[in-house]
Amino acid sequence: MKIYTLKNIDNYYHQLFQFGLAKRFKLLFVVRNRIEQISDAFKKEILSHHIKKVKTNDWPGTISKEKDISLYYFNLVPDLIETLLKYIPTLSDWSAPNYPEDLSLIRDNGKPFFVSISHEKYNFFKLEDSELASLKELLGNSDFHLVGEDNCPNEKF
């Protein structure tokens, strides 16, 4: 597995969700201890539909010194995508305190496919060669940049 970045990823934000939907990925994100700052409407429309919530200091792309950070898991379904896009129209908008942070898409086996680290404005893909080819075909794009080999090939969430 290799790590890739994609230039101008905000241009492909909607397609990223569609790819995840087709692959039946899970969606994860983090809410730090400031949940009261997230709008009530967002909490009602999004957070109320999580399938799992864990308190952790470890999630895709991050190990935090803070404990008790909420990691929310969701099935990626069309209604969730539509509602997320209503509140968070670009990948760059995933940031505290108004919204959750660190969106990730997770394969059925628990391994990350896409990871974002919101406060650093950094995101990357963890891809097999066949997945890279599929993404390039879907996005009509070859602006993927190979960063290197995956240093954490066994991480699962």
ChimeraX commands (.cxc) that place a marker at each C-alpha (Angstrom):
marker #1 position 0.00,0.00,0.00 radius 0.5
marker #1 position 1.23,3.49,-0.87 radius 0.5
marker #1 position 0.45,7.02,0.28 radius 0.5
marker #1 position -0.76,9.56,-2.29 radius 0.5
marker #1 position -1.89,13.15,-2.17 radius 0.5
marker #1 position -4.21,14.76,-4.72 radius 0.5
marker #1 position -3.71,18.30,-5.95 radius 0.5
marker #1 position -6.78,20.56,-5.62 radius 0.5
marker #1 position -8.72,17.92,-3.72 radius 0.5
marker #1 position -11.60,20.29,-2.96 radius 0.5
marker #1 position -12.48,20.02,-6.66 radius 0.5
marker #1 position -13.07,16.28,-6.13 radius 0.5
marker #1 position -14.75,16.33,-2.71 radius 0.5
marker #1 position -18.19,15.21,-3.98 radius 0.5
marker #1 position -16.70,12.45,-6.14 radius 0.5
marker #1 position -14.69,11.20,-3.17 radius 0.5
marker #1 position -17.95,10.56,-1.31 radius 0.5
marker #1 position -19.44,8.87,-4.38 radius 0.5
marker #1 position -16.42,6.56,-4.66 radius 0.5
marker #1 position -16.73,5.71,-0.96 radius 0.5
marker #1 position -20.44,5.07,-1.37 radius 0.5
marker #1 position -19.82,2.64,-4.25 radius 0.5
marker #1 position -17.20,0.81,-2.18 radius 0.5
marker #1 position -19.43,0.75,0.94 radius 0.5
marker #1 position -16.84,2.56,3.06 radius 0.5
marker #1 position -17.46,3.81,6.56 radius 0.5
marker #1 position -17.04,7.50,7.32 radius 0.5
marker #1 position -15.29,8.65,10.49 radius 0.5
marker #1 position -14.71,12.05,11.99 radius 0.5
marker #1 position -13.56,13.55,15.25 radius 0.5
marker #1 position -15.29,15.92,17.65 radius 0.5
marker #1 position -13.02,17.28,20.32 radius 0.5
marker #1 position -14.37,18.42,23.67 radius 0.5
marker #1 position -16.14,21.44,22.14 radius 0.5
marker #1 position -19.31,19.76,20.94 radius 0.5
marker #1 position -21.45,22.59,22.33 radius 0.5
marker #1 position -20.00,24.88,19.64 radius 0.5
marker #1 position -21.34,22.71,16.83 radius 0.5
marker #1 position -24.79,23.81,15.68 radius 0.5
marker #1 position -27.81,22.03,17.09 radius 0.5
marker #1 position -29.08,21.41,13.55 radius 0.5
marker #1 position -25.84,19.64,12.59 radius 0.5
marker #1 position -25.95,17.56,15.75 radius 0.5
marker #1 position -29.55,16.57,15.06 radius 0.5
marker #1 position -29.13,15.84,11.36 radius 0.5
marker #1 position -25.70,14.21,11.45 radius 0.5
marker #1 position -24.46,13.15,14.87 radius 0.5
marker #1 position -27.70,11.47,15.79 radius 0.5
marker #1 position -27.15,8.93,12.98 radius 0.5
marker #1 position -23.78,7.54,14.01 radius 0.5
marker #1 position -23.43,3.77,14.26 radius 0.5
marker #1 position -20.64,3.89,16.82 radius 0.5
marker #1 position -18.92,6.44,19.01 radius 0.5
marker #1 position -15.69,5.81,20.89 radius 0.5
marker #1 position -13.57,7.94,23.17 radius 0.5
marker #1 position -9.98,7.77,22.00 radius 0.5
marker #1 position -6.72,9.58,21.43 radius 0.5
marker #1 position -5.95,7.66,18.23 radius 0.5
marker #1 position -7.66,7.90,14.82 radius 0.5
marker #1 position -6.50,7.82,11.19 radius 0.5
marker #1 position -3.48,10.05,10.75 radius 0.5
marker #1 position -3.34,11.19,14.38 radius 0.5
marker #1 position -2.22,10.21,17.85 radius 0.5
marker #1 position -3.21,12.96,20.29 radius 0.5
marker #1 position -2.01,13.81,23.76 radius 0.5
marker #1 position -5.62,14.64,24.57 radius 0.5
marker #1 position -7.74,11.79,25.85 radius 0.5
marker #1 position -11.50,11.43,25.52 radius 0.5
marker #1 position -11.83,12.71,21.98 radius 0.5
marker #1 position -15.02,11.46,20.33 radius 0.5
marker #1 position -14.58,9.42,17.17 radius 0.5
marker #1 position -17.87,8.96,15.31 radius 0.5
marker #1 position -18.48,6.14,12.83 radius 0.5
marker #1 position -21.15,6.26,10.11 radius 0.5
marker #1 position -22.32,4.08,7.27 radius 0.5
marker #1 position -21.71,6.11,4.15 radius 0.5
marker #1 position -25.17,6.41,2.56 radius 0.5
marker #1 position -26.69,8.94,0.11 radius 0.5
marker #1 position -28.72,10.82,2.76 radius 0.5
marker #1 position -25.64,11.29,4.95 radius 0.5
marker #1 position -23.60,12.56,2.00 radius 0.5
marker #1 position -26.32,15.03,1.00 radius 0.5
marker #1 position -26.60,16.38,4.54 radius 0.5
marker #1 position -22.83,16.61,5.03 radius 0.5
marker #1 position -22.48,18.56,1.79 radius 0.5
marker #1 position -25.22,20.95,2.94 radius 0.5
marker #1 position -23.26,21.83,6.08 radius 0.5
marker #1 position -19.68,21.25,4.97 radius 0.5
marker #1 position -19.47,22.08,1.24 radius 0.5
marker #1 position -15.69,21.59,0.85 radius 0.5
marker #1 position -13.05,19.42,2.44 radius 0.5
marker #1 position -11.35,22.60,3.66 radius 0.5
marker #1 position -14.42,23.40,5.78 radius 0.5
marker #1 position -13.89,20.39,8.07 radius 0.5
marker #1 position -12.53,22.31,11.05 radius 0.5
marker #1 position -13.32,23.05,14.65 radius 0.5
marker #1 position -14.95,24.70,16.41 radius 0.5
marker #1 position -17.99,24.91,14.10 radius 0.5
marker #1 position -17.69,21.46,12.54 radius 0.5
marker #1 position -16.03,18.15,13.21 radius 0.5
marker #1 position -12.46,17.49,12.15 radius 0.5
marker #1 position -10.40,14.84,10.45 radius 0.5
marker #1 position -12.76,13.19,7.99 radius 0.5
marker #1 position -11.68,9.68,7.03 radius 0.5
marker #1 position -13.09,6.99,4.77 radius 0.5
marker #1 position -12.49,3.45,5.99 radius 0.5
marker #1 position -12.63,0.19,4.07 radius 0.5
marker #1 position -14.73,-2.76,5.26 radius 0.5
marker #1 position -11.60,-4.33,6.74 radius 0.5
marker #1 position -11.06,-1.24,8.94 radius 0.5
marker #1 position -8.07,0.08,7.01 radius 0.5
marker #1 position -8.09,3.77,6.08 radius 0.5
marker #1 position -8.60,4.68,2.43 radius 0.5
marker #1 position -8.71,8.48,2.80 radius 0.5
marker #1 position -7.39,10.48,5.76 radius 0.5
marker #1 position -7.59,14.20,6.50 radius 0.5
marker #1 position -5.85,16.11,9.24 radius 0.5
marker #1 position -7.93,19.26,9.33 radius 0.5
marker #1 position -5.85,21.62,11.44 radius 0.5
marker #1 position -2.80,20.91,9.28 radius 0.5
marker #1 position -4.79,21.25,6.02 radius 0.5
marker #1 position -3.29,17.92,4.97 radius 0.5
marker #1 position -4.94,14.84,3.53 radius 0.5
marker #1 position -3.85,11.69,1.81 radius 0.5
marker #1 position -4.97,8.39,0.34 radius 0.5
marker #1 position -3.70,4.94,1.32 radius 0.5
marker #1 position -4.04,3.04,-1.96 radius 0.5
marker #1 position -3.36,-0.23,-3.68 radius 0.5
marker #1 position -2.31,0.16,-7.33 radius 0.5
marker #1 position -5.73,-0.98,-8.56 radius 0.5
marker #1 position -7.47,1.63,-6.37 radius 0.5
marker #1 position -5.27,4.38,-7.78 radius 0.5
marker #1 position -6.25,3.37,-11.32 radius 0.5
marker #1 position -9.96,3.35,-10.39 radius 0.5
marker #1 position -9.74,6.78,-8.76 radius 0.5
marker #1 position -7.90,8.27,-11.71 radius 0.5
marker #1 position -10.56,6.92,-14.04 radius 0.5
marker #1 position -13.44,8.21,-11.91 radius 0.5
marker #1 position -11.93,11.64,-11.36 radius 0.5
marker #1 position -10.52,12.01,-14.85 radius 0.5
marker #1 position -7.42,13.15,-13.10 radius 0.5
marker #1 position -3.80,12.18,-12.86 radius 0.5
marker #1 position -2.71,14.83,-10.34 radius 0.5
marker #1 position -1.95,12.21,-7.70 radius 0.5
marker #1 position 1.46,12.54,-6.10 radius 0.5
marker #1 position 3.20,9.50,-4.63 radius 0.5
marker #1 position 4.42,10.35,-1.14 radius 0.5
marker #1 position 5.85,6.92,-0.35 radius 0.5
marker #1 position 5.14,3.55,1.20 radius 0.5
marker #1 position 2.56,3.27,3.95 radius 0.5
marker #1 position 4.45,3.25,7.28 radius 0.5
marker #1 position 1.38,1.95,9.14 radius 0.5
marker #1 position 0.03,-0.77,6.85 radius 0.5
marker #1 position -1.70,-2.65,9.66 radius 0.5
marker #1 position -3.64,0.21,11.26 radius 0.5
marker #1 position -7.37,-0.46,11.54 radius 0.5
marker #1 position -10.30,1.49,12.88 radius 0.5
marker link #1:1,2 radius 0.2
marker link #1:2,3 radius 0.2
marker link #1:3,4 radius 0.2
marker link #1:4,5 radius 0.2
marker link #1:5,6 radius 0.2
marker link #1:6,7 radius 0.2
marker link #1:7,8 radius 0.2
marker link #1:8,9 radius 0.2
marker link #1:9,10 radius 0.2
marker link #1:10,11 radius 0.2
marker link #1:11,12 radius 0.2
marker link #1:12,13 radius 0.2
marker link #1:13,14 radius 0.2
marker link #1:14,15 radius 0.2
marker link #1:15,16 radius 0.2
marker link #1:16,17 radius 0.2
marker link #1:17,18 radius 0.2
marker link #1:18,19 radius 0.2
marker link #1:19,20 radius 0.2
marker link #1:20,21 radius 0.2
marker link #1:21,22 radius 0.2
marker link #1:22,23 radius 0.2
marker link #1:23,24 radius 0.2
marker link #1:24,25 radius 0.2
marker link #1:25,26 radius 0.2
marker link #1:26,27 radius 0.2
marker link #1:27,28 radius 0.2
marker link #1:28,29 radius 0.2
marker link #1:29,30 radius 0.2
marker link #1:30,31 radius 0.2
marker link #1:31,32 radius 0.2
marker link #1:32,33 radius 0.2
marker link #1:33,34 radius 0.2
marker link #1:34,35 radius 0.2
marker link #1:35,36 radius 0.2
marker link #1:36,37 radius 0.2
marker link #1:37,38 radius 0.2
marker link #1:38,39 radius 0.2
marker link #1:39,40 radius 0.2
marker link #1:40,41 radius 0.2
marker link #1:41,42 radius 0.2
marker link #1:42,43 radius 0.2
marker link #1:43,44 radius 0.2
marker link #1:44,45 radius 0.2
marker link #1:45,46 radius 0.2
marker link #1:46,47 radius 0.2
marker link #1:47,48 radius 0.2
marker link #1:48,49 radius 0.2
marker link #1:49,50 radius 0.2
marker link #1:50,51 radius 0.2
marker link #1:51,52 radius 0.2
marker link #1:52,53 radius 0.2
marker link #1:53,54 radius 0.2
marker link #1:54,55 radius 0.2
marker link #1:55,56 radius 0.2
marker link #1:56,57 radius 0.2
marker link #1:57,58 radius 0.2
marker link #1:58,59 radius 0.2
marker link #1:59,60 radius 0.2
marker link #1:60,61 radius 0.2
marker link #1:61,62 radius 0.2
marker link #1:62,63 radius 0.2
marker link #1:63,64 radius 0.2
marker link #1:64,65 radius 0.2
marker link #1:65,66 radius 0.2
marker link #1:66,67 radius 0.2
marker link #1:67,68 radius 0.2
marker link #1:68,69 radius 0.2
marker link #1:69,70 radius 0.2
marker link #1:70,71 radius 0.2
marker link #1:71,72 radius 0.2
marker link #1:72,73 radius 0.2
marker link #1:73,74 radius 0.2
marker link #1:74,75 radius 0.2
marker link #1:75,76 radius 0.2
marker link #1:76,77 radius 0.2
marker link #1:77,78 radius 0.2
marker link #1:78,79 radius 0.2
marker link #1:79,80 radius 0.2
marker link #1:80,81 radius 0.2
marker link #1:81,82 radius 0.2
marker link #1:82,83 radius 0.2
marker link #1:83,84 radius 0.2
marker link #1:84,85 radius 0.2
marker link #1:85,86 radius 0.2
marker link #1:86,87 radius 0.2
marker link #1:87,88 radius 0.2
marker link #1:88,89 radius 0.2
marker link #1:89,90 radius 0.2
marker link #1:90,91 radius 0.2
marker link #1:91,92 radius 0.2
marker link #1:92,93 radius 0.2
marker link #1:93,94 radius 0.2
marker link #1:94,95 radius 0.2
marker link #1:95,96 radius 0.2
marker link #1:96,97 radius 0.2
marker link #1:97,98 radius 0.2
marker link #1:98,99 radius 0.2
marker link #1:99,100 radius 0.2
marker link #1:100,101 radius 0.2
marker link #1:101,102 radius 0.2
marker link #1:102,103 radius 0.2
marker link #1:103,104 radius 0.2
marker link #1:104,105 radius 0.2
marker link #1:105,106 radius 0.2
marker link #1:106,107 radius 0.2
marker link #1:107,108 radius 0.2
marker link #1:108,109 radius 0.2
marker link #1:109,110 radius 0.2
marker link #1:110,111 radius 0.2
marker link #1:111,112 radius 0.2
marker link #1:112,113 radius 0.2
marker link #1:113,114 radius 0.2
marker link #1:114,115 radius 0.2
marker link #1:115,116 radius 0.2
marker link #1:116,117 radius 0.2
marker link #1:117,118 radius 0.2
marker link #1:118,119 radius 0.2
marker link #1:119,120 radius 0.2
marker link #1:120,121 radius 0.2
marker link #1:121,122 radius 0.2
marker link #1:122,123 radius 0.2
marker link #1:123,124 radius 0.2
marker link #1:124,125 radius 0.2
marker link #1:125,126 radius 0.2
marker link #1:126,127 radius 0.2
marker link #1:127,128 radius 0.2
marker link #1:128,129 radius 0.2
marker link #1:129,130 radius 0.2
marker link #1:130,131 radius 0.2
marker link #1:131,132 radius 0.2
marker link #1:132,133 radius 0.2
marker link #1:133,134 radius 0.2
marker link #1:134,135 radius 0.2
marker link #1:135,136 radius 0.2
marker link #1:136,137 radius 0.2
marker link #1:137,138 radius 0.2
marker link #1:138,139 radius 0.2
marker link #1:139,140 radius 0.2
marker link #1:140,141 radius 0.2
marker link #1:141,142 radius 0.2
marker link #1:142,143 radius 0.2
marker link #1:143,144 radius 0.2
marker link #1:144,145 radius 0.2
marker link #1:145,146 radius 0.2
marker link #1:146,147 radius 0.2
marker link #1:147,148 radius 0.2
marker link #1:148,149 radius 0.2
marker link #1:149,150 radius 0.2
marker link #1:150,151 radius 0.2
marker link #1:151,152 radius 0.2
marker link #1:152,153 radius 0.2
marker link #1:153,154 radius 0.2
marker link #1:154,155 radius 0.2
marker link #1:155,156 radius 0.2
marker link #1:156,157 radius 0.2
view
